[in-house]
C-alpha cells in the first residue's frame, strides 16, 4: 500500500532532475503529507513528442474514462502490480498513459503487539524515490462544458526485506535505468513491462531507511518538515 508520501523538492529541482521542459498550470507545491484525493505531481511524456517531459498536477485516485462520476477514484489511489494488466479500471492507462511520481519517500504504519500502529518514514539516502504511476483524463458525461480531470494511481507490490517487517505492501519504485521505458508511450504497457519494473524496484527498496516518526502524520492537516524527523521508540 501507499497511502501517504512526501515530495520535498521544489519545482525547480524537479525540473532539473528529470529534465522537464513543460509545466502544467496546476502543479502542487512540495508537501510532507500527500494523501489520497489530494493533488499530486506526476511526470508524463507527450504522445506527440517524446522529447517533451511534462510536470502536471493530478488528483490522487484514478478515474477511468468510462466512469459516470469521479467518486470511483476514492478506491483507486493504488493499483496492484500483480493484476493491473487485467483490471478494467487500469487496463487502458497501462497501455500508454504511464507516469512517474517524483517522491522523496513515503509513510507506512506498523502494527504493534499492543494494538497500536507506529508510523515510519521510508526513504533513500538522497531525496529522489520515483514511483510508477498511471494517469487518465476524465470528463463529466452529464456536463459537456465541464473541465477535464487529470487523475493518477500509484502501483504497489509485495514488500521486500526490512520493509516487509513494517507492512506487506510497498509502492513500485522505479530504477533509474527503467524510467524512460516506463514513461514512454512508444513502449507497450504489458505484463512483462510491469514485471521488469517490479523486479528492479526490489533492489531500490533494499536501500531504503526506515525512520520512526510522530503520529502527527496521521492528520492530513499536518504538513511540515517535522513530520519526517526521527523519534525514539521501543522496538
N, CA, C and O of each residue as an XYZ file, in Angstrom:
940
protein
N       0.842     -1.193      0.000
C       0.000      0.000      0.000
C       0.876      1.241      0.000
O       1.983      1.234      0.538
N       0.373      2.297     -0.605
C       1.000      3.608     -0.483
C      -0.129      4.604     -0.253
O      -0.839      4.977     -1.186
N      -0.289      5.033      0.998
C      -1.390      5.918      1.341
C      -0.967      7.319      1.709
O      -1.807      8.216      1.782
N       0.323      7.533      1.946
C       0.855      8.863      2.234
C       2.288      8.917      1.718
O       3.032      7.945      1.845
N       2.674     10.041      1.142
C       4.055     10.164      0.709
C       4.505     11.613      0.740
O       3.712     12.527      0.966
N       5.809     11.803      0.507
C       6.445     13.111      0.620
C       7.077     13.491     -0.712
O       7.714     12.662     -1.361
N       6.903     14.728     -1.113
C       7.676     15.326     -2.202
C       8.342     16.564     -1.606
O       7.717     17.619     -1.496
N       9.599     16.433     -1.227
C      10.277     17.500     -0.500
C      10.938     18.524     -1.414
O      11.257     19.629     -0.976
N      11.146     18.169     -2.673
C      11.888     19.053     -3.573
C      11.004     20.110     -4.212
O       9.838     19.862     -4.519
N      11.571     21.287     -4.408
C      10.863     22.367     -5.077
C      10.724     22.059     -6.559
O      11.432     21.207     -7.097
N       9.806     22.760     -7.212
C       9.569     22.518     -8.633
C      10.835     22.693     -9.466
O      11.096     21.915    -10.383
N      11.621     23.724     -9.138
C      12.843     23.983     -9.903
C      13.793     22.794     -9.844
O      14.460     22.482    -10.830
N      13.857     22.124     -8.685
C      14.723     20.954     -8.542
C      14.187     19.784     -9.358
O      14.960     19.052     -9.976
N      12.870     19.606     -9.365
C      12.276     18.527    -10.161
C      12.523     18.744    -11.642
O      12.823     17.800    -12.373
N      12.397     19.977    -12.079
C      12.619     20.280    -13.492
C      14.032     19.919    -13.906
O      14.249     19.386    -14.994
N      14.997     20.208    -13.040
C      16.392     19.912    -13.355
C      16.680     18.415    -13.279
O      17.350     17.864    -14.152
N      16.177     17.760    -12.238
C      16.461     16.337    -12.033
C      15.918     15.467    -13.161
O      16.571     14.514    -13.586
N      14.722     15.797    -13.641
C      14.064     14.957    -14.654
C      14.088     15.587    -16.040
O      13.462     15.074    -16.968
N      14.801     16.690    -16.184
C      14.923     17.379    -17.479
C      13.543     17.668    -18.072
O      13.275     17.389    -19.240
N      12.688     18.231    -17.239
C      11.324     18.578    -17.636
C      11.338     19.933    -18.333
O      11.975     20.876    -17.864
N      10.630     20.020    -19.457
C      10.596     21.292    -20.176
C       9.200     21.862    -20.343
O       9.043     22.935    -20.925
N       8.172     21.164    -19.843
C       6.808     21.681    -19.882
C       6.194     21.522    -18.493
O       6.255     20.442    -17.905
N       5.602     22.599    -17.967
C       4.997     22.567    -16.636
C       3.525     22.927    -16.743
O       3.178     23.980    -17.278
N       2.663     22.063    -16.240
C       1.234     22.317    -16.264
C       0.836     23.402    -15.288
O       1.634     23.780    -14.429
N      -0.396     23.919    -15.401
C      -0.824     25.047    -14.585
C      -1.181     24.703    -13.145
O      -1.242     25.598    -12.303
N      -1.415     23.438    -12.843
C      -1.918     23.065    -11.516
C      -0.936     22.203    -10.722
O      -1.359     21.414     -9.877
N       0.357     22.341    -10.976
C       1.334     21.524    -10.250
C       1.413     21.975     -8.793
O       1.505     23.172     -8.524
N       1.378     21.035     -7.850
C       1.357     21.406     -6.430
C       2.738     21.780     -5.909
O       3.761     21.431     -6.499
N       2.743     22.491     -4.801
C       3.988     22.811     -4.107
C       4.491     21.573     -3.372
O       3.754     20.597     -3.239
N       5.749     21.599     -2.886
C       6.243     20.470     -2.096
C       5.314     20.181     -0.914
O       4.701     21.091     -0.356
N       5.221     18.912     -0.547
C       4.344     18.511      0.548
C       5.002     17.397      1.356
O       5.650     16.509      0.804
N       4.825     17.461      2.659
C       5.333     16.412      3.546
C       4.224     15.454      3.967
O       4.419     14.612      4.844
N       3.045     15.592      3.327
C       1.941     14.720      3.717
C       0.892     14.626      2.609
O      -0.271     14.974      2.811
N       1.321     14.150      1.433
C       0.354     13.912      0.355
C      -0.552     12.755      0.753
O      -0.073     11.699      1.167
N      -1.850     12.953      0.629
C      -2.841     11.935      0.966
C      -3.733     11.670     -0.236
O      -3.829     12.516     -1.125
N      -4.397     10.497     -0.285
C      -5.312     10.211     -1.388
C      -6.344     11.321     -1.574
O      -6.821     11.913     -0.606
N      -6.672     11.586     -2.815
C      -7.616     12.595     -3.274
C      -7.044     14.014     -3.252
O      -7.741     14.971     -3.592
N      -5.775     14.151     -2.854
C      -5.112     15.447     -2.969
C      -4.518     15.570     -4.368
O      -4.499     14.599     -5.125
N      -4.037     16.757     -4.709
C      -3.382     16.971     -5.993
C      -1.895     16.673     -5.825
O      -1.221     17.271     -4.987
N      -1.398     15.744     -6.631
C      -0.006     15.308     -6.524
C       0.728     15.597     -7.837
O       0.092     15.722     -8.884
N       2.055     15.703     -7.789
C       2.808     15.911     -9.028
C       3.025     14.594     -9.762
O       3.348     13.577     -9.148
N       2.845     14.618    -11.079
C       3.189     13.461    -11.896
C       3.993     13.948    -13.106
O       3.839     15.085    -13.552
N       4.839     13.079    -13.619
C       5.634     13.381    -14.803
C       5.166     12.479    -15.933
O       5.087     11.261    -15.776
N       4.859     13.083    -17.070
C       4.387     12.337    -18.234
C       5.213     12.730    -19.456
O       6.012     13.665    -19.410
N       5.006     11.999    -20.541
C       5.635     12.331    -21.829
C       4.545     12.578    -22.854
O       3.562     11.841    -22.916
N       4.719     13.604    -23.648
C       3.780     13.895    -24.710
C       3.769     12.762    -25.737
O       4.823     12.334    -26.207
N       2.575     12.280    -26.082
C       2.457     11.217    -27.092
C       2.884     11.720    -28.470
O       3.305     10.931    -29.316
N       2.776     13.035    -28.698
C       3.134     13.602    -29.992
C       4.623     13.894    -30.102
O       5.183     13.886    -31.198
N       5.268     14.153    -28.956
C       6.693     14.478    -28.975
C       7.360     13.881    -27.739
O       7.273     14.442    -26.647
N       8.022     12.745    -27.917
C       8.616     12.010    -26.794
C       9.769     12.750    -26.136
O      10.263     12.314    -25.095
N      10.206     13.854    -26.716
C      11.288     14.622    -26.110
C      10.771     15.593    -25.057
O      11.556     16.199    -24.328
N       9.450     15.742    -24.976
C       8.858     16.686    -24.035
C       8.354     15.967    -22.785
O       7.336     15.276    -22.824
N       9.068     16.135    -21.692
C       8.632     15.615    -20.403
C       7.843     16.706    -19.697
O       8.279     17.856    -19.637
N       6.678     16.344    -19.162
C       5.774     17.319    -18.556
C       5.610     17.063    -17.063
O       5.542     15.913    -16.627
N       5.548     18.132    -16.288
C       5.195     18.057    -14.870
C       3.766     18.555    -14.738
O       3.456     19.690    -15.102
N       2.891     17.689    -14.210
C       1.471     18.018    -14.105
C       0.986     17.822    -12.672
O       1.621     17.134    -11.872
N      -0.145     18.437    -12.370
C      -0.825     18.170    -11.107
C      -2.010     17.272    -11.365
O      -2.845     17.590    -12.211
N      -2.112     16.135    -10.647
C      -3.194     15.170    -10.861
C      -3.855     14.819     -9.540
O      -3.198     14.779     -8.500
N      -5.152     14.567     -9.583
C      -5.853     14.120     -8.382
C      -5.460     12.687     -8.095
O      -5.501     11.835     -8.982
N      -5.074     12.415     -6.846
C      -4.602     11.084     -6.480
C      -5.791     10.165     -6.222
O      -6.383     10.182     -5.143
N      -6.123      9.380     -7.211
C      -7.257      8.470     -7.200
C      -7.781      8.387     -8.613
O      -8.532      9.261     -9.045
N      -7.397      7.341     -9.353
C      -7.616      7.300    -10.793
C      -9.093      7.150    -11.154
O      -9.806      6.311    -10.603
N      -9.531      7.991    -12.098
C     -10.904      7.952    -12.612
C     -10.832      7.536    -14.083
O     -10.378      8.322    -14.915
N     -11.269      6.324    -14.422
C     -11.190      5.867    -15.820
C     -12.152      6.631    -16.707
O     -13.132      7.185    -16.209
N     -11.901      6.677    -18.017
C     -12.745      7.456    -18.933
C     -14.210      7.046    -18.935
O     -15.087      7.871    -19.194
N     -14.482      5.772    -18.648
C     -15.854      5.285    -18.714
C     -16.664      5.534    -17.445
O     -17.852      5.214    -17.410
N     -16.059      6.090    -16.413
C     -16.755      6.296    -15.138
C     -17.886      7.315    -15.282
O     -17.758      8.290    -16.022
N     -18.983      7.086    -14.577
C     -20.106      8.025    -14.590
C     -19.849      9.238    -13.709
O     -20.367     10.324    -13.969
N     -19.049      9.050    -12.667
C     -18.700     10.158    -11.783
C     -17.324      9.877    -11.189
O     -16.847      8.744    -11.254
N     -16.675     10.896    -10.610
C     -15.291     10.736    -10.161
C     -15.113     10.034     -8.824
O     -13.979      9.860     -8.377
N     -16.194      9.626     -8.172
C     -16.048      9.016     -6.846
C     -15.330      7.672     -6.888
O     -14.853      7.196     -5.857
N     -15.246      7.053     -8.069
C     -14.518      5.787     -8.188
C     -13.057      5.957     -7.794
O     -12.408      4.998     -7.374
N     -12.534      7.187     -7.931
C     -11.139      7.448     -7.592
C     -10.804      7.218     -6.135
O      -9.646      6.971     -5.800
N     -11.808      7.294     -5.252
C     -11.572      7.071     -3.819
C     -11.009      5.678     -3.581
O     -10.228      5.472     -2.652
N     -11.401      4.723     -4.413
C     -10.975      3.330     -4.256
C      -9.825      2.968     -5.185
O      -9.418      1.808     -5.240
N      -9.292      3.952     -5.919
C      -8.289      3.625     -6.939
C      -7.048      4.501     -6.827
O      -6.488      4.920     -7.840
N      -6.612      4.782     -5.590
C      -5.374      5.542     -5.438
C      -4.151      4.637     -5.523
O      -3.034      5.115     -5.720
N      -4.360      3.330     -5.376
C      -3.308      2.333     -5.591
C      -3.782      1.302     -6.605
O      -4.974      1.009     -6.697
N      -2.831      0.752     -7.371
C      -3.119     -0.332     -8.318
C      -2.124     -1.458     -8.056
O      -0.913     -1.245     -8.103
N      -2.627     -2.634     -7.786
C      -1.750     -3.768     -7.510
C      -1.032     -4.191     -8.786
O      -1.675     -4.461     -9.800
N       0.282     -4.250     -8.742
C       1.065     -4.572     -9.937
C       0.766     -5.974    -10.448
O       0.876     -6.232    -11.646
N       0.391     -6.877     -9.558
C       0.141     -8.258     -9.959
C      -1.078     -8.401    -10.861
O      -1.168     -9.356    -11.632
N      -2.025     -7.454    -10.770
C      -3.269     -7.596    -11.528
C      -3.626     -6.354    -12.341
O      -4.706     -6.296    -12.929
N      -2.745     -5.369    -12.384
C      -3.070     -4.099    -13.047
C      -3.380     -4.289    -14.532
O      -4.171     -3.535    -15.099
N      -2.763     -5.288    -15.163
C      -2.963     -5.505    -16.601
C      -4.333     -6.070    -16.929
O      -4.738     -6.051    -18.091
N      -5.062     -6.577    -15.930
C      -6.349     -7.198    -16.202
C      -7.535     -6.478    -15.562
O      -8.678     -6.864    -15.803
N      -7.301     -5.458    -14.765
C      -8.378     -4.737    -14.114
C      -8.938     -3.659    -15.043
O      -8.172     -2.848    -15.564
N     -10.259     -3.631    -15.264
C     -10.851     -2.639    -16.170
C     -10.509     -1.194    -15.805
O     -10.371     -0.351    -16.691
N     -10.371     -0.904    -14.522
C     -10.082      0.464    -14.098
C      -8.725      0.937    -14.599
O      -8.544      2.125    -14.867
N      -7.766      0.018    -14.729
C      -6.386      0.404    -15.014
C      -5.868     -0.032    -16.380
O      -4.837      0.470    -16.827
N      -6.549     -0.946    -17.049
C      -6.023     -1.534    -18.292
C      -5.705     -0.484    -19.350
O      -4.644     -0.531    -19.973
N      -6.610      0.453    -19.555
C      -6.409      1.457    -20.603
C      -5.182      2.313    -20.305
O      -4.360      2.543    -21.192
N      -5.051      2.782    -19.083
C      -3.916      3.633    -18.721
C      -2.595      2.892    -18.848
O      -1.588      3.482    -19.241
N      -2.589      1.613    -18.521
C      -1.345      0.850    -18.583
C      -0.787      0.798    -19.998
O       0.430      0.760    -20.173
N      -1.639      0.796    -21.000
C      -1.155      0.645    -22.366
C      -0.215      1.767    -22.769
O       0.832      1.506    -23.362
N      -0.565      3.014    -22.461
C       0.265      4.127    -22.930
C       0.203      5.378    -22.073
O       0.784      6.397    -22.448
N      -0.479      5.338    -20.937
C      -0.611      6.517    -20.080
C       0.008      6.228    -18.713
O      -0.660      6.182    -17.680
N       1.318      6.038    -18.773
C       2.073      5.736    -17.560
C       2.844      6.990    -17.133
O       3.208      7.824    -17.962
N       3.080      7.102    -15.847
C       3.676      8.322    -15.314
C       4.655      8.001    -14.198
O       4.743      6.868    -13.725
N       5.381      9.025    -13.795
C       6.301      8.958    -12.656
C       5.799      9.911    -11.584
O       5.463     11.058    -11.880
N       5.746      9.453    -10.359
C       5.508     10.342     -9.227
C       6.868     10.627     -8.588
O       7.504      9.706     -8.075
N       7.328     11.879     -8.609
C       8.679     12.196     -8.131
C       8.749     12.342     -6.612
O       8.985     13.432     -6.091
N       8.544     11.237     -5.917
C       8.503     11.257     -4.456
C       9.902     11.362     -3.847
O      10.911     11.119     -4.510
N       9.927     11.726     -2.582
C      11.162     11.716     -1.786
C      11.163     10.547     -0.804
O      12.223     10.100     -0.367
N       9.991     10.060     -0.464
C       9.835      8.956      0.467
C       8.351      8.764      0.747
O       7.518      9.511      0.235
N       8.016      7.759      1.563
C       6.612      7.516      1.872
C       6.466      7.040      3.310
O       7.439      6.640      3.950
N       5.235      7.089      3.807
C       4.929      6.655      5.166
C       4.224      5.304      5.149
O       3.453      4.996      4.240
N       4.504      4.509      6.173
C       3.757      3.278      6.380
C       3.620      3.055      7.874
O       4.459      3.489      8.663
N       2.538      2.364      8.252
C       2.238      2.141      9.662
C       2.454      0.672     10.010
O       1.950     -0.221      9.329
N       3.204      0.438     11.072
C       3.484     -0.923     11.545
C       2.566     -1.258     12.714
O       2.483     -0.514     13.691
N       1.879     -2.389     12.596
C       1.036     -2.848     13.702
C       1.916     -3.388     14.822
O       2.827     -4.178     14.572
N       1.647     -2.966     16.055
C       2.447     -3.396     17.195
C       1.656     -4.376     18.056
O       0.439     -4.503     17.921
N       2.366     -5.059     18.937
C       1.748     -6.106     19.753
C       0.628     -5.574     20.637
O      -0.320     -6.296     20.946
N       0.735     -4.320     21.042
C      -0.288     -3.746     21.928
C      -1.497     -3.199     21.166
O      -2.387     -2.590     21.760
N      -1.527     -3.419     19.853
C      -2.659     -2.982     19.052
C      -2.515     -1.594     18.451
O      -3.339     -1.188     17.632
N      -1.487     -0.866     18.843
C      -1.259      0.460     18.282
C      -0.500      0.340     16.959
O      -0.014     -0.735     16.608
N      -0.405      1.442     16.239
C       0.329      1.483     14.980
C       1.380      2.579     15.036
O       1.094      3.715     15.412
N       2.609      2.217     14.654
C       3.713      3.163     14.653
C       4.031      3.582     13.217
O       4.348      2.731     12.386
N       3.951      4.891     12.911
C       4.301      5.322     11.555
C       5.810      5.367     11.335
O       6.577      5.719     12.232
N       6.214      5.003     10.122
C       7.617      5.075      9.711
C       7.691      5.884      8.416
O       6.792      5.838      7.576
N       8.784      6.621      8.284
C       9.082      7.299      7.028
C      10.144      6.475      6.323
O      11.233      6.274      6.860
N       9.838      5.999      5.127
C      10.713      5.105      4.377
C      11.302      5.893      3.220
O      10.569      6.404      2.373
N      12.618      5.990      3.184
C      13.246      6.931      2.256
C      14.667      6.502      1.901
O      15.294      5.756      2.653
N      15.181      6.967      0.759
C      16.569      6.695      0.382
C      17.499      7.693      1.057
O      17.035      8.602      1.746
N      18.806      7.534      0.867
C      19.762      8.484      1.422
C      19.604      9.860      0.781
O      19.745     10.883      1.452
N      19.312      9.882     -0.515
C      19.069     11.144     -1.196
C      17.617     11.546     -1.064
O      16.920     11.101     -0.152
N      17.164     12.386     -1.974
C      15.781     12.852     -1.897
C      14.993     12.525     -3.156
O      14.051     13.237     -3.503
N      15.377     11.442     -3.848
C      14.661     11.042     -5.052
C      14.240      9.580     -4.949
O      15.083      8.691     -4.832
N      12.940      9.340     -4.995
C      12.395      7.985     -4.931
C      11.193      7.922     -5.880
O      10.050      7.926     -5.422
N      11.434      7.864     -7.188
C      10.323      7.890     -8.145
C       9.459      6.638     -8.087
O       9.965      5.516     -8.043
N       8.140      6.853     -8.088
C       7.169      5.762     -8.074
C       6.579      5.570     -9.469
O       6.468      6.517    -10.248
N       6.206      4.329     -9.768
C       5.489      4.023    -11.007
C       4.017      4.371    -10.830
O       3.391      3.986     -9.843
N       3.472      5.103    -11.798
C       2.081      5.545    -11.714
C       1.397      5.417    -13.063
O       2.051      5.229    -14.089
N       0.076      5.519    -13.050
C      -0.750      5.573    -14.253
C      -1.609      6.821    -14.161
O      -1.891      7.312    -13.068
N      -2.027      7.336    -15.326
C      -2.904      8.508    -15.289
C      -4.012      8.370    -16.323
O      -3.907      7.599    -17.277
N      -5.077      9.137    -16.109
C      -6.209      9.180    -17.033
C      -6.791     10.595    -17.061
O      -6.669     11.351    -16.098
N      -7.425     10.934    -18.189
C      -8.218     12.149    -18.318
C      -9.691     11.755    -18.300
O     -10.090     10.811    -18.982
N     -10.505     12.477    -17.518
C     -11.935     12.170    -17.406
C     -12.743     13.449    -17.567
O     -12.337     14.512    -17.097
N     -13.891     13.341    -18.236
C     -14.797     14.468    -18.388
C     -16.198     14.028    -17.997
O     -16.640     12.951    -18.396
N     -16.892     14.834    -17.233
C     -18.240     14.512    -16.759
C     -19.181     14.331    -17.957
O     -19.439     15.295    -18.677
N     -19.699     13.116    -18.184
C     -20.562     12.880    -19.345
C     -21.886     13.627    -19.274
O     -22.532     13.837    -20.300
N     -22.293     14.026    -18.089
C     -23.569     14.727    -17.934
C     -23.431     16.240    -18.105
O     -24.430     16.950    -18.218
N     -22.190     16.729    -18.122
C     -21.957     18.167    -18.242
C     -20.847     18.396    -19.258
O     -19.680     18.490    -18.876
N     -21.179     18.489    -20.539
C     -20.161     18.604    -21.587
C     -19.224     19.790    -21.416
O     -18.073     19.730    -21.850
N     -19.693     20.869    -20.791
C     -18.849     22.053    -20.638
C     -17.917     21.972    -19.429
O     -17.138     22.893    -19.184
N     -17.994     20.882    -18.679
C     -17.140     20.747    -17.502
C     -15.678     20.573    -17.905
O     -15.396     20.081    -18.998
N     -14.741     20.972    -17.034
C     -13.314     20.825    -17.368
C     -12.872     19.369    -17.288
O     -13.514     18.547    -16.634
N     -11.772     19.063    -17.957
C     -11.189     17.726    -17.886
C     -10.517     17.535    -16.529
O      -9.902     18.455    -15.991
N     -10.645     16.322    -15.985
C      -9.997     15.961    -14.725
C      -8.824     15.037    -15.014
O      -8.993     14.001    -15.658
N      -7.648     15.401    -14.548
C      -6.474     14.531    -14.641
C      -6.314     13.819    -13.303
O      -6.252     14.464    -12.257
N      -6.246     12.493    -13.335
C      -6.120     11.715    -12.105
C      -5.043     10.656    -12.262
O      -4.620     10.344    -13.376
N      -4.604     10.106    -11.139
C      -3.489      9.155    -11.176
C      -3.609      8.125    -10.066
O      -4.304      8.327     -9.070
N      -2.907      7.012    -10.270
C      -2.800      5.969     -9.256
C      -1.345      5.532     -9.152
O      -0.605      5.604    -10.133
N      -0.932      5.085     -7.982
C       0.433      4.599     -7.745
C       0.412      3.076     -7.669
O      -0.397      2.502     -6.940
N       1.296      2.421     -8.417
C       1.376      0.967     -8.385
C       2.022      0.492     -7.085
O       2.882      1.167     -6.519
N       1.590     -0.683     -6.625
C       2.176     -1.290     -5.436
C       2.582     -2.728     -5.730
O       2.121     -3.335     -6.696
N       3.452     -3.258     -4.878
C       3.878     -4.652     -4.975
C       4.148     -5.188     -3.583
O       4.103     -4.439     -2.607
N       4.427     -6.481     -3.483
C       4.743     -7.074     -2.187
C       6.013     -6.444     -1.624
O       6.988     -6.245     -2.348
N       5.994     -6.134     -0.342
C       7.152     -5.518      0.292
C       8.313     -6.495      0.387
O       8.123     -7.710      0.448
N       9.512     -5.942      0.396
C      10.729     -6.746      0.410
C      11.553     -6.468      1.668
O      11.541     -5.358      2.199
N      12.277     -7.505      2.140
C      13.267     -7.340      3.198
C      12.737     -6.662      4.440
O      11.679     -7.024      4.955
N      13.486     -5.664      4.926
C      13.120     -4.998      6.171
C      11.825     -4.205      6.042
O      11.175     -3.923      7.049
N      11.439     -3.841      4.817
C      10.179     -3.118      4.641
C       8.978     -4.021      4.930
O       7.934     -3.545      5.377
N       9.127     -5.323      4.676
C       8.041     -6.269      4.940
C       7.771     -6.413      6.432
O       6.691     -6.854      6.823
N       8.739     -6.045      7.270
C       8.519     -6.081      8.716
C       7.593     -4.959      9.164
O       7.041     -5.008     10.263
N       7.425     -3.957      8.322
C       6.567     -2.821      8.652
C       5.192     -2.979      8.026
O       4.178     -2.765      8.690
N       5.151     -3.353      6.747
C       3.876     -3.542      6.034
C       4.109     -4.536      4.899
O       5.223     -4.665      4.391
N       3.040     -5.237      4.507
C       3.216     -6.268      3.481
C       3.209     -5.736      2.052
O       3.468     -6.495      1.118
N       2.918     -4.450      1.861
C       2.920     -3.851      0.534
C       3.826     -2.625      0.521
O       4.110     -2.033      1.563
N       4.275     -2.256     -0.678
C       5.089     -1.062     -0.848
C       4.830     -0.500     -2.244
O       4.416     -1.242     -3.135
N       5.065      0.794     -2.450
C       4.921      1.329     -3.800
C       5.963      0.733     -4.735
O       7.038      0.333     -4.290
N       5.655      0.671     -6.020
C       6.633      0.220     -7.008
C       7.606      1.374     -7.257
O       7.225      2.430     -7.761
N       8.860      1.146     -6.896
C       9.890      2.172     -7.000
C      10.657      1.966     -8.303
O      11.131      0.866     -8.587
N      10.773      3.012     -9.074
C      11.376      2.894    -10.397
C      12.894      2.999    -10.340
O      13.443      3.977     -9.832
N      13.559      1.988    -10.864
C      15.011      2.055    -11.013
C      15.339      3.059    -12.108
O      14.624      3.145    -13.106
N      16.404      3.812    -11.929
C      16.736      4.873    -12.880
C      16.918      4.349    -14.306
O      16.672      5.084    -15.263
N      17.340      3.103    -14.465
C      17.545      2.550    -15.806
C      16.240      2.290    -16.548
O      16.251      2.094    -17.763
N      15.117      2.284    -15.836
C      13.836      1.960    -16.459
C      12.874      3.143    -16.507
O      11.718      2.978    -16.897
N      13.322      4.310    -16.125
C      12.441      5.480    -16.145
C      11.894      5.742    -17.541
O      10.693      5.952    -17.711
N      12.767      5.731    -18.537
C      12.337      6.025    -19.904
C      11.381      4.970    -20.440
O      10.371      5.308    -21.056
N      11.685      3.697    -20.215
C      10.807      2.632    -20.704
C       9.424      2.733    -20.069
O       8.412      2.532    -20.740
N       9.385      3.043    -18.775
C       8.100      3.085    -18.091
C       7.232      4.231    -18.598
O       6.029      4.055    -18.792
N       7.815      5.377    -18.809
C       7.027      6.569    -19.126
C       6.748      6.723    -20.622
O       5.827      7.447    -21.000
N       7.517      6.061    -21.473
C       7.390      6.267    -22.915
C       6.097      5.664    -23.468
O       5.846      4.476    -23.264
N       5.265      6.456    -24.167
C       4.050      5.908    -24.782
C       4.361      5.006    -25.971
O       3.483      4.296    -26.461
N       5.613      5.032    -26.437
C       6.001      4.159    -27.547
C       6.322      2.731    -27.084
O       6.429      1.821    -27.907
N       6.473      2.537    -25.778
C       6.726      1.219    -25.212
C       5.393      0.629    -24.762
O       4.644      1.270    -24.024
N       5.102     -0.573    -25.199
C       3.823     -1.198    -24.858
C       3.721     -1.449    -23.360
O       4.638     -1.983    -22.737
N       2.603     -1.057    -22.807
C       2.362     -1.292    -21.384
C       1.849     -2.700    -21.166
O       0.641     -2.934    -21.172
N       2.747     -3.621    -20.977
C       2.397     -5.039    -20.900
C       2.662     -5.596    -19.506
O       3.247     -4.937    -18.646
N       2.215     -6.824    -19.316
C       2.506     -7.536    -18.067
C       4.008     -7.697    -17.894
O       4.521     -7.648    -16.776
N       4.719     -7.893    -19.017
C       6.180     -8.058    -18.963
C       6.867     -6.772    -18.519
O       7.850     -6.819    -17.780
N       6.361     -5.629    -18.960
C       6.943     -4.362    -18.526
C       6.738     -4.159    -17.031
O       7.648     -3.719    -16.328
N       5.558     -4.476    -16.552
C       5.285     -4.356    -15.110
C       6.201     -5.283    -14.328
O       6.718     -4.898    -13.279
N       6.410     -6.496    -14.820
C       7.312     -7.432    -14.136
C       8.733     -6.893    -14.091
O       9.433     -7.056    -13.091
N       9.158     -6.250    -15.173
C      10.510     -5.693    -15.227
C      10.703     -4.598    -14.193
O      11.732     -4.556    -13.518
N       9.722     -3.708    -14.060
C       9.902     -2.606    -13.109
C       9.767     -3.076    -11.664
O      10.427     -2.536    -10.777
N       8.916     -4.082    -11.414
C       8.800     -4.570    -10.040
C      10.041     -5.351     -9.627
O      10.471     -5.273     -8.476
N      10.620     -6.105    -10.563
C      11.865     -6.815    -10.252
C      12.976     -5.830     -9.913
O      13.694     -6.012     -8.930
N      13.117     -4.784    -10.730
C      14.154     -3.780    -10.480
C      13.851     -2.969     -9.232
O      14.764     -2.527     -8.535
N      12.568     -2.773     -8.950
C      12.183     -1.999     -7.778
C      12.585     -2.647     -6.462
O      12.778     -1.959     -5.460
N      12.711     -3.965     -6.463
C      13.122     -4.652     -5.235
C      14.520     -4.223     -4.804
O      14.796     -4.095     -3.612
N      15.405     -4.001     -5.785
C      16.764     -3.580     -5.448
C      16.772     -2.165     -4.893
O      17.593     -1.839     -4.037
N      15.863     -1.318     -5.374
C      15.747      0.035     -4.831
C      15.252     -0.033     -3.386
O      15.753      0.686     -2.521
N      14.278     -0.888     -3.130
C      13.680     -0.989     -1.796
C      14.685     -1.405     -0.739
O      14.596     -0.958      0.405
N      15.633     -2.247     -1.097
C      16.607     -2.718     -0.102
C      17.507     -1.594      0.408
O      18.149     -1.733      1.449
N      17.553     -0.472     -0.334
C      18.427      0.638      0.051
C      17.723      1.671      0.925
O      18.350      2.643      1.347
N      16.430      1.482      1.205
C      15.690      2.483      1.960
C      15.966      2.401      3.455
O      16.256      1.334      3.996
N      15.871      3.541      4.099
C      15.980      3.641      5.552
C      14.585      3.779      6.137
O      13.763      4.530      5.613
N      14.312      3.065      7.212
C      13.028      3.158      7.912
C      13.209      4.009      9.163
O      13.910      3.609     10.092
N      12.588      5.164      9.188
C      12.723      6.108     10.289
C      11.396      6.228     11.020
O      10.390      6.610     10.422
N      11.383      5.904     12.316
C      10.166      6.070     13.112
C       9.864      7.553     13.258
O      10.749      8.345     13.580
N       8.610      7.924     13.020
C       8.218      9.330     13.075
C       6.971      9.497     13.937
O       6.353      8.520     14.358
N       6.619     10.747     14.187
C       5.497     11.085     15.045
C       4.165     10.672     14.434
O       4.011     10.634     13.213
N       3.202     10.363     15.304
C       1.847     10.034     14.854
C       1.134     11.241     14.261
O       0.022     11.111     13.749
N       1.756     12.409     14.323
C       1.151     13.612     13.743
C       0.920     13.459     12.253
O       0.071     14.147     11.688
N       1.660     12.569     11.605
C       1.495     12.375     10.164
C       0.115     11.809      9.829
O      -0.345     11.923      8.693
N      -0.541     11.203     10.812
C      -1.860     10.634     10.574
C      -2.941     11.663     10.314
O      -4.014     11.318      9.817
N      -2.677     12.926     10.641
C      -3.631     14.005     10.403
C      -3.260     14.702      9.103
O      -2.180     15.284      9.002
N      -4.135     14.651      8.113
C      -3.804     15.215      6.800
C      -3.595     16.727      6.846
O      -3.004     17.296      5.929
N      -4.067     17.375      7.891
C      -3.873     18.825      8.007
C      -2.446     19.183      8.397
O      -2.020     20.323      8.212
N      -1.708     18.221      8.935
C      -0.319     18.471      9.314
C       0.570     18.332      8.081
O       0.477     17.346      7.349
N       1.421     19.310      7.857
C       2.261     19.297      6.660
C       3.479     20.193      6.896
O       3.456     21.388      6.604
N       4.535     19.591      7.428
C       5.750     20.352      7.715
C       6.934     19.388      7.765
O       6.737     18.180      7.901
N       8.154     19.898      7.658
C       9.339     19.029      7.709
C       9.463     18.236      9.003
O      10.153     17.217      9.038
N       8.806     18.690     10.066
C       8.887     17.971     11.338
C       8.293     16.566     11.235
O       8.624     15.693     12.038
N       7.419     16.343     10.254
C       6.775     15.035     10.121
C       7.767     13.932      9.791
O       7.513     12.770     10.109
N       8.890     14.261      9.162
C       9.856     13.215      8.771
C      11.043     13.139      9.748
O      11.999     12.403      9.505
N      10.980     13.887     10.831
C      12.057     13.824     11.808
C      11.934     12.589     12.670
O      10.835     12.218     13.082
N      13.069     11.943     12.948
C      13.085     10.681     13.711
C      12.684     10.896     15.154
O      12.981     11.933     15.747
N      12.004      9.904     15.717
C      11.676      9.878     17.139
C      12.192      8.580     17.722
O      12.436      7.623     16.988
N      12.361      8.534     19.023
C      12.800      7.308     19.711
C      11.594      6.463     20.059
O      10.596      6.967     20.575
N      11.692      5.166     19.771
C      10.619      4.244     20.130
C      11.236      2.970     20.688
O      12.423      2.702     20.501
N      10.411      2.193     21.374
C      10.813      0.868     21.843
C      10.419     -0.133     20.774
O       9.234     -0.275     20.471
N      11.394     -0.833     20.194
C      11.115     -1.786     19.123
C      10.938     -3.186     19.702
O      10.695     -4.136     18.958
